Amino acid sequence: FSVSILLSVSSFGQSTINLLNGKQIKVDSVKKVGDRFVYYKPLKLKPKSIKKDDIFSINYPDGVEDFIFLPDTANGDINIYQMQFMIRGEQDARKYYHAPTATIVGVLVGAGSGPFAYYGIIVPALNGVATGLHQPHDYKRHVSDTVLTNNQFYISGYRSIARKKKVNNALLGGYISLTGSLFTLGFFSVQLEKFFYNIHPWFYKLQHP
């Protein structure tokens, strides 16, 4: 019962730290200490901290948004309004874009690289590089509001995160599949050697002079 009360109170009083990379951190409390912000996550007693330069804004429970990011428009930085759209694009990409095709292709490439043994290690990496060269074009199906896709800053933020997710999925799928392929090929190689040896040791020696 006491846990339920704590959860409801914590949820009601939560603030949200919006990072420049699109990530969000839900916190019970946050305060500025020097050039860092110290915060407590829900139900956690140990404080954590983050650099001021990594934060875009903080949303407080009373609806106030405190903008930490201070653009230098004189030196070409985009303004707060434009940055809001870019952050929103990054957040949507993290939430809605999953890049399953990149994962599937990575798995196939990794599996196909197995027969090349150690030389095949570089193949999934090359596939990851190739994947990163192509902009995600199907993002309009994976957004919170299609109207946002008319904003160039939203698109820029969305694509930057979506591209990273594509590359990560391609590399992860590729190397997991490659590892499995190498273990499988190694197992069958041992079994094949045992098979030849069981037929006749002489035949085995012919295979291993």
Secondary structure, 3 states (H helix, E strand, C coil): CHHHHHHHHHHHCCEEEEECCCCEEEECEEEEECCEEEEECCCCCCCEEEEHHHEEEEECCCCCEEECCCCCHHHCCCCHHHHHHHHHHHHHHHHHCCCHHHHHHHHHHHHHHHHHHHHHHHHHHHHHHHHHCCCCCCHHHCCCCHHHHHCHHHHHHHHHHHHHHHHHHHHHHHHHHHHHHHHHHHHHHHHHHHHHHHHCHHHHHHHCC
